[in-house]
């Protein structure tokens, strides 16, 4: 199953012979830079480009084009090479866009030697950048992984190569551009480019986007239309285009567009209303996959629409300040009513720009709200809210679900529009339920004990949803509660009999559980790397493992913390997942040793908080945890159904 990556996310590689396919909305130059263990490109001979397309283990195209295929054989790379970075750049030719932000977002796909999809990444969030580091293949613990980078450079190829430590970067960049321009692919309409969608949410903590997984839907050819240099920039989703007259031009929304050349005259079109929303109106082989992509399409639509609105407001305020400065600097305006008139005129222009931007935003929001009202009732149980009727009519899943809902996210411009925060399954990073103080101040009246109780209640709800999402026996749940402080919150799990064993207490119990899971990860990794996945010990539980740790790091010594970090980093690739309940402030006594540990987890809260940031437009999203309706016994009912399904299956 192809993994949809977001910026910063990594993914294991099942093969070292790979094909990288690049699709862009404008001809681009593709290359690859080799670097050592420090990430340094040691010289021009370490860069594969149109002038030198072949290096040991790497072959790249010889010219700029809409589509590319790069061949990699990671085993054939020299031993001192620890990293391969796929580079994309706009050629220096007439008619080339001024930056990647003026064309449809490029997409890179990593495939195996037989064409099987491994990972996809859509490079969203680019603007004036003319070069970008798209993907990075890197060696870790003897195995190769791929990471989605998406780092753009307004300084172009030279700046990107210099950033990787290459001396003589400008000369090599000029050579690459010269080689790529001869022969140049004719400038004509390119292939349809997949339409990007974000986050897992977001990968986040202030930097990881609202979640840890992302969906990518496929658009139509209209989605991939190339914007001519200096032309109109439309931030709305292609499936929700407003009429041409209603969309502000770039010069009305962004300061830098003021110096752009005039846009080409657009053909006249009759105004038409938006199409009625349809659930599952996205790419995918199954309805669940299409709904997942559609939800993250809505996330991206909201992010782009709000980004355009905020950009327009910022520009209007900047222009107001400039015009007020000019009015005050003119001596003629210092007496009489001329100064007052100039200031009023400047403010009127500001208000007009803001009103136009808000009109477009409100139109986009209305369409998104209408789509949400159609999509929400159609979501499967794993992605539905606890108040959805689907939980009362659900059937035992026959296979692994496509995604899991971790809550909702929203922005202050439209707090009533809640976008489900979905992550792909299996989970590729651990979850951290924050028992500390809320950044929103929603828990000012709660003491530390009550915050920890709420955090563990939230963790139990997430665990129940994950257990219910998998077929019977395919997910095993273990709990570490060193001091036994979570007995009340864990009672429903114990009564239902869904735990692999009683909650573990004490330092000895912590060591035993971590030893067992660490050994499992080691055995499965060795078997997979040796191509002998069927030769695992007969007593090894083949089910996925979810480890819930309450009140971390209480009861953990340095050795236990090291092993837990190992599980967090290496466990997801072999089916071992981590869910922590912890107060980072209380854990500060351990010093910086836990800092990288926190950064590797997706932080959630039991209360609403605006702490999730996406890497595309840098919005800070407010996260809302999944709410069980007051007085509802839905969790008990779901646990009873899970327990019954396990007994029926002999688990």
TORLUMVEX-322822 format. One record per residue (C-alpha): residue in three letters; z, y, x. Coordinates in pm, whole numbers, padded with zeros to 5 digits, always signed. Layout:
BEGIN
alaZYX
...
This chain:
BEGIN
unk+00000+00000+00000
unk-00102+00336+00143
unk+00186+00572+00221
unk+00147+00933+00112
unk+00304+01136+00393
unk+00450+01483+00390
unk+00489+01715+00687
unk+00736+01568+00937
unk+00742+01221+00780
unk+00671+00914+00992
unk+00543+00568+00904
unk+00527+00237+01096
unk+00187+00103+01198
unk+00105-00261+01120
unk-00183-00254+01369
unk-00267-00074+01693
unk-00641-00067+01619
unk-00694+00216+01375
unk-00950+00438+01212
unk-00862+00798+01127
unk-01079+00953+00857
unk-01089+01331+00821
unk-01221+01512+00514
unk-01236+01891+00498
unk-01376+02166+00278
unk-01566+02318+00570
unk-01715+02172+00889
unk-01437+02113+01140
unk-01416+02001+01500
unk-01206+01687+01554
unk-01042+01574+01875
unk-00743+01391+02019
unk-00495+01493+02288
unk-00300+01237+02490
unk+00046+01329+02615
unk+00326+01173+02817
unk+00683+01095+02720
unk+00766+01468+02732
unk+00482+01558+02499
unk+00279+01723+02777
unk-00099+01702+02804
unk-00140+01665+03180
unk-00495+01791+03209
unk-00836+01834+03049
unk-00908+01466+03115
unk-00636+01383+02862
unk-00824+01546+02572
unk-01101+01369+02381
unk-01340+01622+02225
unk-01711+01660+02137
unk-01801+01721+02502
unk-01601+01418+02621
unk-01574+01199+02312
unk-01448+00881+02481
unk-01123+00813+02659
unk-00951+00477+02708
unk-00841+00376+02359
unk-00984+00686+02188
unk-01324+00786+02053
unk-01391+01107+01856
unk-01703+01260+01692
unk-01951+01472+01889
unk-02001+01760+01645
unk-01844+01964+01368
unk-01877+01811+01021
unk-01722+01788+00677
unk-01617+01428+00742
unk-01511+01248+01059
unk-01408+00903+01172
unk-01197+00867+01485
unk-01136+00527+01646
unk-00804+00445+01815
unk-00693+00139+02010
unk-00334+00219+02101
unk-00296-00093+02315
unk-00584+00028+02534
unk-00416+00358+02620
unk-00290+00409+02977
unk+00077+00318+03021
unk+00184+00678+03084
unk+00050+00787+02744
unk+00323+00794+02481
unk+00161+01014+02218
unk-00183+01078+02066
unk-00228+01395+01859
unk-00526+01434+01625
unk-00654+01792+01644
unk-00872+01982+01397
unk-01031+02325+01451
unk-01277+02551+01276
unk-01594+02606+01482
unk-01690+02952+01606
unk-02014+02984+01412
unk-02146+03239+01162
unk-02022+03179+00811
unk-01718+02981+00921
unk-01406+03068+00717
unk-01150+03294+00882
unk-00881+03027+00847
unk-00801+02694+00687
unk-00635+02876+00398
unk-00978+02987+00271
unk-01102+02632+00211
unk-00978+02318+00041
unk-00695+02157+00234
unk-00812+01902+00493
unk-00699+01544+00450
unk-00652+01273+00711
unk-00626+00904+00631
unk-00516+00627+00868
unk-00675+00288+00803
unk-00642-00052+00964
unk-00932-00233+01136
unk-01027-00399+00806
unk-01028-00067+00619
unk-00688-00119+00458
unk-00516+00212+00394
unk-00199+00273+00595
unk-00114+00641+00547
unk-00263+00959+00401
unk-00169+01320+00474
unk-00305+01639+00316
unk-00261+01950+00530
unk-00140+02205+00277
unk+00026+02539+00343
unk-00233+02666+00596
unk-00354+03025+00589
unk-00509+03217+00880
unk-00475+02922+01118
unk-00804+02812+01277
unk-00666+02504+01453
unk-00410+02246+01346
unk-00230+01943+01488
unk-00282+01699+01202
unk-00131+01364+01299
unk+00071+01228+01586
unk+00077+00864+01694
unk+00381+00799+01909
unk+00552+00508+02079
unk+00913+00434+01982
unk+01119+00134+02099
unk+00802-00047+02200
unk+00630+00002+01865
unk+00381+00266+01747
unk+00433+00496+01451
unk+00237+00779+01291
unk+00388+01115+01201
unk+00241+01383+00972
unk+00252+01708+01172
unk+00040+01976+01001
unk+00127+02246+01256
unk-00130+02526+01237
unk-00222+02784+01503
unk-00364+03127+01426
unk-00436+03148+01800
unk-00688+02866+01761
unk-00763+02574+01988
unk-00649+02758+02299
unk-00307+02830+02153
unk-00268+02475+02026
unk-00358+02316+02360
unk-00139+02561+02549
unk+00151+02471+02321
unk+00112+02111+02437
unk+00154+02214+02798
unk-00212+02208+02904
unk-00304+02445+03184
unk-00645+02606+03150
unk-00628+02577+02771
unk-00860+02871+02705
unk-01138+02733+02924
unk-01118+02390+02763
unk-01111+02541+02413
unk-01430+02736+02489
unk-01594+02419+02622
unk-01499+02227+02308
unk-01637+02496+02079
unk-01962+02509+02275
unk-02004+02132+02266
unk-01923+02109+01895
unk-02176+02377+01801
unk-02473+02179+01931
unk-02590+02030+01708
unk-02393+02177+01419
unk-02393+02012+01079
unk-02588+02228+00830
unk-02366+02459+00629
unk-02392+02314+00280
unk-02164+02191+00008
unk-01937+01924+00147
unk-01790+01614-00009
unk-01516+01633-00267
unk-01184+01687-00096
unk-00868+01519-00229
unk-00633+01763-00393
unk-00296+01778-00223
unk+00039+01736-00390
unk+00383+01759-00235
unk+00739+01662-00188
unk+00951+01399-00212
unk+01018+01597-00311
unk+01047+01803-00081
unk+01129+01711+00264
unk+01432+01888+00299
unk+01769+02019+00373
unk+01628+02365+00440
unk+01326+02215+00583
unk+01270+01881+00428
unk+01078+01906+00121
unk+01250+01859-00205
unk+01267+01500-00163
unk+01139+01252+00066
unk+00815+01128-00056
unk+00504+01290-00176
unk+00211+01206-00395
unk-00154+01284-00348
unk-00393+01298-00635
unk-00771+01312-00608
unk-00950+01609-00751
unk-01306+01669-00858
unk-01584+01836-00664
unk-01477+02163-00820
unk-01139+02122-00650
unk-01313+02121-00313
unk-01524+02431-00360
unk-01539+02629-00037
unk-01418+02988-00063
unk-01660+03220+00119
unk-01510+03439+00391
unk-01348+03738+00224
unk-01394+03582-00117
unk-01152+03542-00405
unk-00844+03331-00336
unk-00717+03151-00643
unk-00368+03004-00618
unk-00387+02825-00951
unk-00438+02451-00972
unk-00810+02368-01013
unk-00740+02187-01339
unk-00572+02498-01477
unk-00814+02774-01385
unk-00776+03095-01577
unk-01080+03300-01665
unk-01235+03482-01367
unk-01142+03825-01498
unk-00776+03735-01535
unk-00714+03615-01179
unk-00620+03891-00933
unk-00836+03902-00623
unk-00687+03848-00281
unk-00685+04223-00219
unk-00448+04262-00512
unk-00203+03998-00397
unk-00187+03987-00019
unk-00162+04273+00233
unk-00394+04118+00487
unk-00674+04101+00234
unk-00697+04479+00230
unk-00918+04472+00538
unk-01125+04173+00428
unk-01495+04216+00354
unk-01600+04237-00010
unk-01625+03907-00189
unk-01949+03771-00315
unk-02033+03852-00672
unk-01915+03568-00893
unk-02143+03439-01166
unk-02048+03544-01514
unk-01871+03290-01725
unk-01761+03276-02084
unk-01382+03273-02119
unk-01246+02938-02221
unk-00894+02816-02285
unk-00727+02548-02077
unk-00785+02187-02163
unk-00511+02010-02353
unk-00282+01825-02109
unk-00301+01446-02096
unk-00038+01215-01949
unk-00175+01020-01653
unk-00447+01277-01580
unk-00452+01207-01205
unk-00590+00957-00957
unk-00448+00606-00929
unk-00507+00244-01015
unk-00214+00211-01255
unk-00059+00442-01510
unk+00263+00465-01307
unk+00069+00572-00999
unk-00130+00830-01196
unk+00186+00973-01352
unk+00350+00996-01010
unk+00054+01187-00871
unk+00044+01408-01179
unk+00411+01502-01144
unk+00364+01608-00785
unk+00048+01791-00886
unk+00267+01990-01122
unk+00512+02052-00838
unk+00234+02191-00622
unk+00092+02399-00906
unk+00427+02562-00969
unk+00481+02624-00596
unk+00140+02786-00552
unk+00161+02996-00867
unk+00505+03131-00775
unk+00391+03190-00415
unk+00100+03397-00542
unk+00329+03596-00772
unk+00585+03664-00501
unk+00308+03762-00259
unk+00168+04006-00513
unk+00512+04161-00572
unk+00574+04193-00197
unk+00237+04359-00149
unk+00299+04598-00438
unk+00635+04700-00290
unk+00485+04741+00057
unk+00207+04960-00077
unk+00457+05166-00278
unk+00661+05236+00035
unk+00350+05337+00229
unk+00229+05572-00044
unk+00575+05728-00081
unk+00587+05784+00295
unk+00248+05957+00283
unk+00355+06171-00010
unk+00674+06283+00165
unk+00496+06354+00493
unk+00258+06599+00326
unk+00416+06951+00334
unk+00222+07046+00022
unk+00420+06790-00177
unk+00758+06927-00081
unk+00748+07217-00326
unk+00651+07229-00689
unk+00568+06922-00895
unk+00300+06773-00668
unk+00549+06546-00490
unk+00695+06414-00813
unk+00346+06345-00948
unk+00246+06157-00631
unk+00559+05943-00645
unk+00511+05865-01013
unk+00149+05766-00951
unk+00254+05535-00666
unk+00517+05369-00884
unk+00268+05329-01168
unk+00028+05147-00934
unk+00311+04921-00821
unk+00410+04842-01179
unk+00049+04766-01272
unk+00006+04520-00985
unk+00333+04345-01066
unk+00246+04327-01436
unk-00095+04174-01361
unk+00062+03917-01129
unk+00327+03831-01387
unk+00061+03789-01655
unk-00120+03530-01443
unk+00208+03358-01358
unk+00314+03340-01723
unk-00023+03189-01814
unk+00013+02923-01544
unk+00373+02854-01645
unk+00275+02809-02009
unk+00018+02549-01909
unk+00267+02368-01688
unk+00531+02365-01961
unk+00277+02216-02201
unk+00186+01949-01947
unk+00552+01872-01880
unk+00610+01815-02251
unk+00336+01552-02247
unk+00418+01385-01915
unk+00796+01356-01949
unk+00794+01114-02247
unk+00530+00898-02076
unk+00729+00836-01756
unk+00845+00478-01690
unk+01217+00405-01682
unk+01255+00440-01303
unk+01114+00794-01327
unk+01256+00895-01666
unk+01570+01093-01740
unk+01880+00909-01856
unk+01830+01061-02201
unk+01482+00911-02239
unk+01435+00649-02513
unk+01253+00431-02261
unk+01590+00320-02118
unk+01685+00168-02453
unk+01356-00019-02495
unk+01291-00109-02131
unk+01189-00454-02017
unk+01284-00621-01692
unk+01037-00498-01427
unk+00780-00755-01317
unk+00712-00588-00984
unk+00830-00309-00759
unk+00798+00029-00932
unk+00588+00305-00785
unk+00862+00568-00758
unk+01221+00659-00834
unk+01362+00975-00992
unk+01640+01148-00799
unk+01677+01446-01032
unk+01483+01763-01113
unk+01389+02080-00925
unk+01306+02427-01052
unk+01247+02784-00936
unk+01417+03102-01063
unk+01091+03242-01205
unk+01095+02966-01468
unk+01429+02779-01473
unk+01343+02601-01796
unk+01048+02421-01629
unk+01204+02120-01458
unk+00982+01913-01229
unk+01103+01555-01175
unk+01199+01491-00812
unk+01029+01158-00742
unk+01032+00953-00422
unk+00809+00661-00341
unk+00955+00313-00322
unk+01063+00152-00104
unk+01276+00441+00018
unk+01169+00561+00361
unk+01484+00761+00436
unk+01847+00741+00340
unk+02023+00954+00080
unk+02330+01167+00136
unk+02534+01276-00167
unk+02718+01586-00054
unk+03088+01588-00141
unk+03140+01930+00019
unk+03134+02276-00127
unk+02828+02363-00331
unk+02611+02645-00197
unk+02559+02768-00552
unk+02933+02815-00609
unk+02922+02589-00915
unk+03230+02399-00797
unk+03465+02687-00719
unk+03726+02552-00960
unk+03712+02196-00822
unk+03937+02067-00547
unk+03826+01829-00273
unk+03932+01517-00461
unk+03737+01612-00773
unk+03425+01696-00568
unk+03440+01357-00399
unk+03478+01184-00734
unk+03174+01364-00873
unk+02976+01278-00560
unk+03061+00907-00586
unk+02983+00906-00960
unk+02641+01051-00873
unk+02590+00789-00601
unk+02674+00510-00847
unk+02420+00647-01096
unk+02150+00653-00824
unk+02241+00298-00722
unk+02224+00174-01083
unk+01880+00329-01126
unk+01757+00167-00804
unk+01892-00175-00904
unk+01729-00146-01246
unk+01397-00042-01092
unk+01353-00367-00899
unk+01294-00714-01042
unk+01603-00933-01062
unk+01725-01043-00721
unk+01497-00817-00518
unk+01762-00554-00438
unk+02114-00638-00323
unk+02396-00381-00338
unk+02686-00359-00092
unk+02961-00096-00089
unk+03186+00027+00192
unk+03496+00208+00066
unk+03723+00211+00373
unk+04030+00367+00209
unk+03972+00233-00143
unk+03952+00585-00287
unk+03646+00508-00500
unk+03790+00225-00710
unk+03755+00408-01042
unk+03392+00513-00990
unk+03296+00168-00857
unk+03461-00020-01144
unk+03143-00043-01360
unk+02956-00207-01072
unk+03238-00454-01015
unk+03273-00543-01384
unk+02898-00600-01417
unk+02898-00834-01117
unk+02601-00666-00951
unk+02764-00624-00609
unk+02685-00870-00330
unk+03061-00883-00267
unk+03375-00680-00335
unk+03382-00327-00189
unk+03461-00345+00181
unk+03783-00183+00302
unk+03943-00125+00641
unk+03794-00098+00989
unk+03748-00475+01021
unk+03551-00490+00698
unk+03331-00198+00805
unk+03251-00376+01132
unk+03167-00700+00953
unk+02923-00538+00710
unk+02750-00330+00978
unk+02723-00633+01209
unk+02561-00834+00929
unk+02308-00565+00837
unk+02228-00475+01198
unk+02160-00841+01273
unk+01936-00860+00967
unk+01733-00558+01078
unk+01694-00701+01429
unk+01584-01042+01306
unk+01331-00909+01057
unk+01187-00661+01308
unk+01143-00932+01572
unk+00982-01164+01320
unk+00740-00898+01198
unk+00641-00792+01549
unk+00588-01155+01647
unk+00379-01219+01337
unk+00625-01483+01220
unk+00774-01325+00909
unk+00804-01670+00747
unk+01019-01805+01029
unk+01339-01619+00937
unk+01669-01810+00926
unk+01714-01997+00595
unk+02041-01820+00517
unk+01892-01472+00541
unk+01883-01289+00210
unk+01518-01180+00162
unk+01613-00915-00093
unk+01620-00548-00006
unk+01962-00413+00081
unk+02124-00092-00045
unk+02440+00004+00141
unk+02663+00262-00032
unk+02921+00420+00200
unk+03197+00623+00037
unk+03393+00899+00210
unk+03197+00878+00536
unk+03294+00898+00825
unk+03649+00797+00728
unk+03716+00454+00878
unk+03422+00473+01121
unk+03471+00471+01498
unk+03204+00569+01751
unk+03057+00219+01762
unk+03037+00197+01383
unk+02868+00538+01363
unk+02610+00432+01623
unk+02524+00120+01423
unk+02504+00316+01099
unk+02262+00559+01264
unk+02057+00260+01374
unk+02045+00133+01016
unk+01944+00477+00889
unk+01656+00502+01140
unk+01528+00144+01156
unk+01653-00012+00833
unk+01407+00135+00578
unk+01107-00030+00747
unk+01260-00375+00685
unk+01422-00312+00348
unk+01770-00187+00441
unk+01855+00145+00275
unk+02151+00379+00307
unk+02332+00595+00051
unk+02620+00805+00190
unk+02889+01002+00011
unk+03024+01252+00263
unk+03150+01603+00325
unk+02974+01735+00632
unk+03241+01997+00691
unk+03514+01732+00708
unk+03297+01531+00947
unk+03271+01823+01190
unk+03562+01676+01390
unk+03317+01424+01530
unk+03127+01706+01700
unk+02748+01716+01746
unk+02711+01337+01747
unk+02648+01341+01369
unk+02406+01635+01368
unk+02086+01426+01407
unk+02227+01178+01159
unk+02252+01441+00884
unk+01901+01570+00956
unk+01753+01225+00898
unk+01888+01195+00543
unk+01780+01355+00217
unk+02073+01564+00100
unk+02150+01569-00271
unk+02445+01715-00459
unk+02640+01610-00768
unk+02606+01968-00895
unk+02308+02199-00919
unk+02232+02374-00592
unk+01942+02568-00439
unk+01923+02383-00109
unk+01592+02194-00116
unk+01308+02368+00071
unk+00945+02257+00074
unk+00739+02284+00394
unk+00429+02427+00224
unk+00518+02768+00088
unk+00884+02776+00201
unk+01030+02797-00149
unk+01397+02709-00184
unk+01420+02491-00494
unk+01725+02443-00711
unk+01809+02075-00741
unk+01953+01936-01063
unk+02110+01588-01040
unk+02019+01335-01312
unk+02254+01385-01605
unk+02391+01104-01819
unk+02434+01243-02173
unk+02799+01306-02256
unk+02947+01008-02437
unk+02648+00785-02355
unk+02703+00430-02233
unk+02355+00401-02090
unk+02480+00313-01739
unk+02690+00025-01873
unk+02396-00097-02084
unk+02159-00088-01786
unk+02411-00268-01564
unk+02458-00536-01830
unk+02080-00583-01849
unk+02054-00610-01470
unk+02338-00864-01460
unk+02183-01071-01738
unk+01843-01071-01568
unk+02003-01192-01245
unk+02184-01475-01419
unk+01867-01577-01598
unk+01683-01586-01266
unk+01955-01782-01091
unk+02052-01497-00856
